[in-house]
Amino acid sequence: MSIINNALSGSLAAQAAINTTSQNIANLQTKGYTRQGVLLSAVAPSAGSGGPGFGVEVSKLLRFSDSYKSQQLWRANSELGSRTQSQPYFTQLERVMGDEKTSLSNGVDQFFRALNAAGVDPVSTPLRQQVLTAANAMAQSFNSIYNVTRQQQVSITQQRDAMLPQLNTLSANIAALNNRITQAGSLGTNTSALVDERDRAIDSLANLVSVEVLEQPDGTRSVSLRSGQPLVVGNLAGTMSMNPSTTPATLELKFAGTTFGLDDTKVGGQLGGIGDFEKNTLQPLQQSLLDMANQLATKVNNTMALGYKPDGLPGPPITATPGGALFAFNATGAGGILGLVPGIQAQDLAFSSNGAPGDSKNLQDLIAIKGQPITLTSVGTVLIGDADTQLVGKLGIDSGQNQSLLDTATTIRQQSEDDWAATSSVNKDEEAINLVEFQNMYQANMKVIAVANTLFDATLALF
């Protein structure tokens, strides 16, 4: 009877292998599916037996997975998420600040060009009105660009508010899958599908923040931030949120009753990408726009205050009206950071140093302001005429660097996916070969059973 038992075990093993192959083929296009296989082992003869053995058995179902390649896949996704999120903001700022018509450089140049033109006839009302028009246009350039940065600030806040619930849901799902995998494993159930689902959740989580993943002996996976704070341990998951009680609001992680303060510029992934852009690019640029508007307005207003309106008489003593401020600066940014003093008229411009109608010394001092230095948060001390060029240049360098890193991250992610697929994805040609081989194995074992039945019938016929 051993020949029948051996052949029966072979046919059952072949059936298990065919079932596994069919599962692989069925999931040929399933994203994140890890191919499976069967590990066949010969059943040894019993002690003291001289027989060949008792057939074959399926020792275990194999899951073709490489933890190193999975880790590389997740790390690449974190870097890709970080660079992908910040690039649209860089691109928008470059387009707005680099536009010839809306740039600060154009506004500043037009203002000082109007001042130069007024030097031809300092008392000309049309020329003076042109100065006011150019001054207002320059102020609107500041306001327009600053408004873009405020809109980006709002967009970043909204993105962050949307990411955190998604991140917390993924963490909770991973913890729940850890629990299900442990329970299924204790019952001897194949957990490959659950592990695949968990890996996809980890990959999605890695796109939001940089994570480190540790495989535990019980089959669970512990997930922590790159800086070490735990996100998932066993069936416990942490939650991340913004703490509104601080100014500005800060990112924090709560896990098992412990609260960890986080630096949102260093958590990686999409969340870290927008945090880094906000803190290291957007906010310094906003402050530089405020610095430039404030210092330019102050210099112009102080110089205007030293001059006189064109309503005096020639020669001493000075009988003209002293000049007043041209610009009004708003540090809060609400409604614009720069504007003209309400009610100012062309005749209020103090171009004269002594009140005489033909004097334009104070006008020349106003024109000279373009060559004076100012100090900006993001680029340091620069000349007013070069300030916008310096800001745009730095923005271009930062944007170009991020784009280069984005291209690199995209390539690395694709390579990581290819490496993972080489080990874990389903190859239809390989599965087709397996299908034929295990079909032949099944048919051969059934042939053995048929031969065994023939021999058995022949033996019975002897009696």
Buried (B, 14 or more C-beta within 10 A) or exposed (E): EBBBBBBBBBBBBBBBBBBBBEBBBEBEEEEBBBBBBBEBEBEEEEEEEEEEBBBBBBEEBEBBBBEEBBBBBBBBBBBBBBBBBBBEBBEBBBEBBBEEEBBBBBBBBBBBBBBBBBBEBBBBEEBBBBBBBBBBBBBBBBBBBBBBBBEBBEBBBEBBEEBBEBBBBBBBBBBBBBEBBBEBBEEEEBBBBBBBBBBBBBBBBBBBBBBBBEEEEEBBBBBBBBBEBBBBBBBBBBBBBBEEEEEEBBBBBEBEEEEBEBEBBEBBBBBBBBBBBBBBBBBBBBBBBBBBBBBBBBBBBEBBBBBBBBEBEEEEEBEBBEBBBBBBBBEEBEEBBBBBBEEBEBEBBBBBBBBBBEBBBBBBBBBEBBEEEBEBBBBEEBEBBBBBBBBBEBBBEBBEEBBEBBEEBBEBBEEBBEBBEEBBBBBEEEBEEBBEBBBEBBEEBBEBBEEBEEEEEEEEEEE
